[in-house]
């Protein structure tokens, strides 16, 4: 089963995952100059090009589908890559001989499918293909992003904080620890190809991973490899809940997203081979950058369902 969600954030653009909206020379990649309004389909433009007749766009019948086909052909014919600027609304309307409302509908569809990204005040850009994550796969984040055993992107990690605290009653229940037991709260920012991609929080009982704070220098790699090697905690089973929420201001800033961008929140529980919980985790993924592949399996209903759950660790 595949779950695919796309946000449509508005507001100023932050750096995309490809790291830039411009060419290497610092100048944006602009489309060709717009044709003069009122020119008939098929008539030559001042630059020598001919406008595309709507009826010739891949045999589509709906007007917005003609614009979708036009944009796809522009991307292919001009060899555009993620981060390149597409023609403006007016240019597309002129080339396809349709209204601006039709162009907007077409770009809505293209943005929903992850093909383009719109940035208010800047324009419409070719989007980077969505990264497919398999969150149901046990193990490290890199393992969930691998395809046929091979990583789909270079994964990096920035450790934001590691501190000890007292977990909420909901966390105590999930981790099966007594009220007042100490836990580690580890917060990390995961980078894909050098760009912020996933904001990750892990809550681990101190009793299961004593002196974890002495291993901070090793936390920029795979946390689960470290837990397995140092403490014998091997991830054998997970339960997870996926929700779409609005990123907080702090979360959006860390992920370099416009304000109010939707993110996919995964809250989960990892257990070892003896069915002992050792990590309550939360991962935030920008909704427009990821697609999720989920395979069905029996659930043990160990993790409380989402809702007004207290997921905090207090100092």
N, C-alpha and C positions, 0 to 999 in steps of 0.2 A: 504494500500500500504506500502511496507517495503522498506526502503532505507538502504543498507548495503555497507559500503566502508571500504577497508582495505589498509593501507599503507605498504610499505616495506622498513623501514629505514635501513640505513647502518651506521656503526660507532660504537663507544664504547657503551656498554650497561649501562643504568642507572638502578636503582632499579625498579623491576616490581611492579605491584599493590599488589602482594602478599608479597612484601617487601624484598625479598631475592632471590638469585639464588642458595644458598647453603643449606645444611642441618643445623640442629641446632648445630652440632658439628663443623661447620665451613668448612667442606670438601664438595666439589661439589659431586653431585650424578652422578657417571659415569655409562656408560653402560657396558655390558660385554666386555671382551677382543675380538678384531676382529679375525675372522677366517683367516687362511692362504689362500692367494689368490690361485685360481685354483682348490679348492676343489669342487667336484660335488655336485649339489643340492641333499639333502637328506643324504649326507655322514656325519658321526659323526664329531663334532668339538673337539678340545683338551679338552674343559671343559665339554664334555659329551653331550652337546646339539646337535640337528640336525638342519642343515640349512633348511629354508623353501623353498620348491619347488615352483617356480613362478606359475606353472599351478594350484596350490592348493589354491591360494589366492582368495577366495570368487568368483571364476569363472570369474574374470576380464579378458579382452582380451588385452587392451592396456598396454604396459609395465609400463608407469608411474602410471597407476591405480593400478597395482600390488604393487608398492612401497607404494602408499597411503594406501592400505589395510594392508600392512605389518606394517607400522608405527602405524596405528590404533590398530592393534593386539598387538604390542609391548606395547603400552600405557595401553591397557586393561589387558594383561597377567601379566605385571610387576607391575600393580597398580600404575602407574606414576601419579603424581599430578602436577598442575601448578608450574613451576619453576624447575622441574626435567629435567636433561640433557638427550637428546635422543642419539642414536648411531650416529657416525660420517658418513659423506658421503661415505667414503670408506667401513665402516662396512655395511651400508645399501646396497651398490652396491654389496658387496660380498654375503650378505645373500639372496638378490633377484636375483643374477646372471644377473645384468644389468649394463649399463654404468653409469659413474658419471653424464653425461648429463641427463640421465633419472631420476636419483635421484634428481638432481636440479629441473627438471620440476615438479616432485611430491611434493617437498617441497615448490615450488612456489604456487602450488594449495592449499596445507595445510595452508600456511601462509595467502593467500588471504581469505580463509574461517575462519581464526582466530583460527585455531587449534594449530599452533606452532608459535614460534617467533625465528628468527635467529639473533644472535649478532656476529658481525665480530670479529674474534679472540677468541671467547669463545665457540661457537657451536650453536646447535639448541635445544630449550627448549619447553616443553609443555606450551601452552599459557593458560592464564585464560580465561574462557568463556566471550564473549562480554556482556556488560551490555546493556540492551534494554531501550532506552529512548523514551518517547512519547512527543516530544516538542510541539505538537499542544494542549496538555492538559493545560488549564489555571491553574495558581497557582505556588506554589513553585517548586524548582528544585527537591526536594525530591518526590513531587507528580508525577513528570514526570518519575521518576525512579521506581515507585511502580507498583507492579503486583497484581491484584485482591485486591487492597487496602492495600497491605502489602509491606513495603520497601524491596528492593532487596539487599541493602547494607547499612552499617552504614555511615551516612553523617556527615561530620565535616566542619568547615569553619575557614579560616584564613583571617582576614581583612588586606589587604595590604595598602590601602590608602583611605581616604575620604577628598576631598577638593572641594571648590567652584571655579567656573570659568565661562567663557563666551563660550557658545556653537557655533559651526560652523553654517553656514546658512542652511545646510542640516538638522542638528539636530533641529534647530529652526522651520523649516518647518514641520518636523515629529511631534514635540511636540506641534505645533501650539502656539508658544510663540513669542513675539516680539524680534527682533534683539537686542542683548545686555542684554537680561534677564539673570539673574544668575541661574546656575544649580549646583546641586551636582554631582560629579563624584565619584562613589564608586567602588573600585576594590577589588575583593575577590578571594581567591583560595579555591575551594571546594575540600574536601578530601573524598574519598570513602574507607572505612575500613582503614583509617589512611594514605592513599597514595594520592598524588596530582592527580586529575582527570579532573577538569573543571576550566578554568580560566574565570572569570565572571566580566563584567563591566556593571554598571547601571548609566544612566544619568537621573536625576530627577529634575524637576523645583523646585527651592528653595521656590517659592511662594506656592507650594502645600505641601511641607514638611519642614516648617520653623524649625530651631533649630535641624535639624537631626544630626548635629555634636555633640549635647549633648547626643545623644543616642548611641554613638559608642560602648559602652559596650554591647548593645543588638543586634548589627549587626552580631554577630557570629551565629545567628540562622536564621530563615526564614525572609527574608527581606519583603516579601509580607504579612506575618502575622503582622509584625510590622507596615507597612504602613496602613493596614486595621484597626488595633487597635488604633494607634495614630492619624491617619489623615483621616480615613474613605475612603481610596483609595482601593477599592476591584477590583481585577483583574477579569474582566468579558469577555474580548475578547482580542485576540492577533493576530498579523500578523508577519510572520517570513520568512526569506530567508536563505537557506542553501547553503554554498559554501565549496569546498575543496581547501585549500590554504596551503602553506608552513609556518610553524611556524617561527617567527623571533627568533633571538638568545636569546633575553630576555624571550620570551614566552616559548621556549624549556627548558630554564634553570628552570623556575618556575614549569613547568610540569614534569621536570626530564626526558626529552626526548632527544634522539640523535639529533644532528644538522640536519636541513632540513627535519625533520619528518613532514608528512602531518597531518593536523588537519581539523576537520569539524568546520567551523565558522557559528554560527547561529546569525544573527542580527534580532532583533525583536522590536515590539512596543506593549506595554500593555495599555489597555484602561479600564476605570471604567464603571459602568452601565449606566452612562450618556454619554458614548462615548467620554469622555475626556482623551486624552493621558496623562500618568503620568510617564512612564518609557521607554526610548530607551535603549535596553540592547544588549550586545554582549556576547556570550558564545563560548569558544574554547574547543573542545573535541578531544583528540587523536583519529585519525581515526581508528586505528587498535583495539581500546578497546571498541568501541560502535557500536551498530546498532540502527537504528531509525525507529520507527513505526509511520506512519502519516496517519490520517484519513481525507478524503476529506470533505470540507465544502465551502460554498460561501465565497468569499473574498471581502472586501470593498476597496482594493487597497489604503490603507491609508499610507503605508510605501513605500518610494521610492525604486525602484528595485535596486539590487546590481550593482556595477560598480565603477566608480571613484568618490565615494561619500566621503565627508569629515566628518568623525565621531569623530572629535577631540573636546576636551574642553580645552580652553586656560586659563591659570592663569592670 
